[in-house]
Amino acid sequence: MRRFYVTNLLLFLFFLQTFAQLGRVVFLQSGRHNTVTPTKT
């Protein structure tokens, strides 16, 4: 049971990081329409 819990926790953290990156990309894409920034991260 403990191993199953740890695996779920790792998967949750992985998905959380992935969604955070996706959200950042979408935010940058939407923000680019308002103000054009030549510098990329």
C-alpha angles and dihedrals in degrees: 000000000000092000091050090052092050091049091051090049092052091048090049092051091047093051091044091055091045093051090047090055092046091050091050092050092049090048092051092046093050092043091052090068091059100042123013111223119191093199119084126200 
